[in-house]
Each structure stands twice: as C-alpha cells, then as structure tokens.
C-alpha cells in the first residue's frame, strides 16, 4: 500500500481528476525543445493516465512510467496502445521505488513531488537517489507559493525547492510557469525546475 495523503485509485475510478488536463505538458515540450534534450532512457514519476509518458515515447524516449494507482496505469496502457508507442508501465509507490532499476538519464515529475513532500519526502528523496546517477537531468513541475486562487494545488516556496533538491541536484533554472487545465486554458501558477544530479552529493 502506497503511503499517500488520499485514495488516488478511487479518484481515478471515479474520474475525479481536476489535475489531469488530458494534454501533454506544454512546459515539458518547451523545455525539451529549448534545452535540446535528446531521446534517452526516461522516467515519468507519478505518471497518472500517462499523457506525458506517451508524449516522451512519441518523441523517441525509452520511457518507464510509474504511478501508485492501478486504474491510472490501466488508462495509461490504453493510451499507449492507441498512440502506437511502447512504455514500460509500473504500479508502485513512488516513495519506495527504483532500487532494482538502472538509473535513468532524464526524470520528469509533473505534480508528484509537491504531493509526496507532504507525506514522505525522505522516501521520495530516496527514490530520486535510486533512479538517478551523476549527470541525470530532472524536470520537476510543482505548485508555486504565489498562486493566489483557491485552486487546490499544493504550493511550494523557492526555499523549499533549494532545501529539498539542493543536496542532490544543481539547478539549471527554476522559473514560474502556468500549468495547463483541460481545454488548453491556463491553470495555476507553478515552478518549472530543470536540474541535474551533482557529481558529488552530501
């Protein structure tokens, strides 16, 4: 049983998914294009219904995607088949994950970190150590402390990012962006953080 702050599988079974736009992340696409991130072994942490994992696979990445909700992975598998791409889908707790896997070259997290940090950040950080190696790049999209709406997205400060990711990663950038809601409309304010794992960690 995953250590979580809510019953994620029930939410997917009920279709109560306000965070799931059904669209590939514009910010993921932008960063891959701007930073010229080439296809490589990639991990999507907390992949949900798999939209971004499918997008990465469509771009030629060798993708593994993990989520704690079995129903989410069922939907993701269907998306992968419909898109004609291969993704290695895994049902697992992202806070106790990856010890048996070879480290990845690129890790993507859209909204997983900002939930996990409220439940078991130490477990999430241990997973990051498992799934990365020196030089691995990670793009993390998380809620921004300056979001002023009543949107339920968890909010993270810049100090939080530096304190929690700083021991393992160097930041290439951390900048504000807007999540995308269903229909392609702008959603809540977020942080876009591109990092790479340090050569020497504390």
Phi, psi and omega in degrees: 000128180290145176275100188227165181265001178197170180272090185296322183297321177298324178296318179291322177298323181276349184073022181267082192230065183296340181276349187261101182284342186076007182240143174302142181299123176299323182290321174302312180298317181298314183294317178302318181288313183295318186267002178053048177284118185274154178307138185197185175286122187232149177236130173255109181273126182066056192286347181058227183277011165086008184302316183283327175297318178296319178298317178298316179297321179299329180275002175101003178286150173268101198253133165247137183225135185230141173209153181279347185263114179303322180295322177300317180292325175301313179296318181299317178302317180298319178297318180298317178297315181298326181276349180073032179239158178256125175227140175272102183270135182226133170266116181194161174282120182292350179269356176219061194226148162094000184298331184266000185259153170290142179301153182261164178271332183216133178237134178239136179221109175252093172086007178275310181308313187290345171271314182299324185297338180277346185248309185202075181295324180300319178294318178298316180296322177296321176300316179300323177294324180293319193262000179238165174222167177307127181098342177303135177261146180225132172250118180243127176249120187221158179297145185261138182300336184270004174296126187253354181282178177269015177302138187280011183295135174298144185246139185231139178268165176297322177299321177301313181300314182295318182291320188272325178264336187303323180296333185252332189234151164260138180276132168274322167199159167219120188216154177285151174206176176248126168300161180250126177266172179307140182087358178083010180278155178296135177254208185290160177291140179219172170262135168249116185236114173258128186224164168225146183293137181293155175288323178234127181242159180277000000 
